[in-house]
Amino acid sequence: MKLGPLLALAPLAVHATCSPAARPNLILMSVDTLRADHLSCYGSEAPTTLPAHASLLTGATPLAHRVHDNVGFRLGEDLETLASTLKARGYRTGGFVGSFVLNRKFGLGRGFDVYSDETPETDRGLRERRGEKVLEEALSWMGAETEAPFFAFLHFFDPHRPYAPPPPHEPLYRGEVAYVDSLLQRLLRHLDESGRADSTVLVVTADHGESLGEHGEDTHGFFLYQSTLHVPLLVRAPAVRGGQRTRTLIRTIDVAPTALALLGVDAPASFEGVSFLSKDGELVSRDVDAYSETFVPRLHYGWSELRSLRRGSIKVVLAPESELYDLDSDPGEGRNRIREEETVARGLLEKLKELPSPQVRPESVDRGTLASLRALGYLGGSSEAPDVPFRELPDPKEKLAAYKELNELSAVSNPTPADLGSLALLLEREPQSTKALSMYGNFLLDLRRPQDARMAFERILAREPESYDGRYGLGRALASLGEADRARVSLEGALELDPGSTEAYYRLSALERSRGDLAASEKWLREGIQAAGGARLYQELTDLLLSSGRASELFPDGPHVVGTRCRIRPGAAPLVPGERRRSDRRARAGPHPRPGRRQRRAVPGQRPEPREPIRGGDGTLPGHPRAHSLLPRRPHQPGCGLRAAGTGGGCDPLL
């Protein structure tokens, strides 16, 4: 989902409340994927959730905090955060998030007394929770009787795709925005009714926007256009003159320093951002440059990353085919002026090149984490072109059709021969895409063509001998072909690369069980439970014990498993139940189905099955193209919640 620009440009509305308290509370509300124009108010910068929130909480760009993507990165402990700063000054600190992508394992929980990130898998296969659950928990925590002021960070994931707000809101993007607006109204009522409105600073913003088809991008993270960089920013604070609005460039990294200034707290030296309010609460203009980046094209597809620098209304994008726009005269970024304004472009590009060179090295990700992130729309984590200069890689603008096709195919849960044909055609155009080839192998396995799948995964391993997807997929294919010994070697190799792979343990157990070696099968299940947990492994072990007449080793009130509730008697195995993991189909290699979508069906005469099976290194992969539809942009006027948080009398959009 998003890795793009990582800072934020935002027009601002400031609303005043009454007399200031000695030590005001602070509420920072972040609405994921919120476009400014769907509020008829203001703007941001960072088309990816984890990197953008790292910037929001540290006041630093990705060049400093080194979080460049949602997958394979973790915020380190070398930078102060908004939470750690306020905790050191006696504040109670609580974080309440709506999606797995901000789980504490990614480093954002540092400095919080309470960091609520429990996001059970929903009926749509997502690790997220509705905003009302986030708000209810936050309000309960804020209501504790204590003399210490509090800092509450609230993250609402609801506007993120798939768009499925609760009734009566319509199941569209604007319906999700209206739903979040109703939650903000509820928060404002709570502050008024509890008597805290005059002693609480409220900041509402977003991590990034949503393209909704602009420039050919349906969601976010692939490009660096304003549809995903322009986000809302609204502030309500004691002792600040209300009704102020500005067109001054404000960045995501400026939000935390400004919040601290409103509390009378000095910002740590590690904060790169600056406060956009003076000591007497007036808006001030700052001469700043706004840096943005997206490494999604490089890390997920093997194409060039994009980096951007904005100064005033002029914005340059560094790419194999660079771009320059004047956002005052061309807010939709429809006319690239890079050749008309060579002097201006050269100056900004040179400034951009002077910035520290990003060290982008994603870490390995366990399969359970990767499965949870994939369900939220994030395709992968390993770099396909880690050391190739960006100018030697394809420009993402030239790969838009392949990007859309790959994302469409990743939404298929039960592939048809027609889907296989479409993927074959894509591979003909993108023969170096390991991700597409991994998907192709998995489609072949689903269609019961293990011999062809074997060739696909062998091609992956010929390119990348240390590929988990290659080893695991090859193991599945060999098992289906009856080559048990070779399958075991390949699956064990996958485990060496990812010791927490629930599905590899399951496949090894199933392999031994098919050979009649129940002791070896049980061994793999027990090792997997101890290493990774997972309801599926518990279920398989339960079935094995019951079928072996060993029901005495089970007792009730264990973890949820299909058809029963049980866990292994402690005397039988020193195991701790693990959290429920996604099924093997959902955790399979390559992009997997996007929840909330109906399975596409084959249309006679379209996207035929490949005429030939895959043929090793230079085999052709015929197929048939597919048409794409774009979600139209529809302006929306939300309820009073978001407007009331910013100003009592309307807003001026940044663009």
ABEGO torsion letter per residue (X at the ends): XBBBBABBBBBBBBBBBBBBBABBBBBBBBBBGBBAAAAGBEBBBGABAAAAAAAAAAGBBAAAAGBABABGBBBBAABBBAAAAAAAAGBBBBBBBABAAABAAAGAABGBABBBABBBBBAAGBBBBBAAAAAAAAAAAAABBBABBBBBBBBBAAABOBBBBBOABBBBAAAAAAAAAAAAAAAAAAAAAAGAAAABBBBBBBABBBAGGBGGBABBGABABAAAABBBBBBBBBGBBBGBBBABBBBAAAAAAAAAAAAGBBBBAABABBBABBAAGBBBBBBBBBBBBBAAAAAAAGBBBBBBBBBEABBBBBBABBBBBBAAABAAGABBAAAABAAAAAAAAAAAAABBBBBBBBBBBBAAAAAAAAAAGBABABBABAABBAAABBBAAAAAAAAAAAAAAAABABBBAAAAAAAAAAAAABAABAAAAAAAAAAAAAAGBAAAAAAAAAAAAAABAABAAAAAAAAAAAAAAGBAAAAAAAAAAAAAABAABAAAAAAAAAAAAAAGBAAAAAAAAAAAAAAAEEAAAAAAAAAAAAAAGAAAABBBGBBBBBGBBBBBBAAABBBBBBBBBBBAAAABBEBBBBBGBBBBBBBBGBGBBBABBBBEAABBBBBBBBBBBBBBBBBBBBBAAAAAAABABEBBBAX
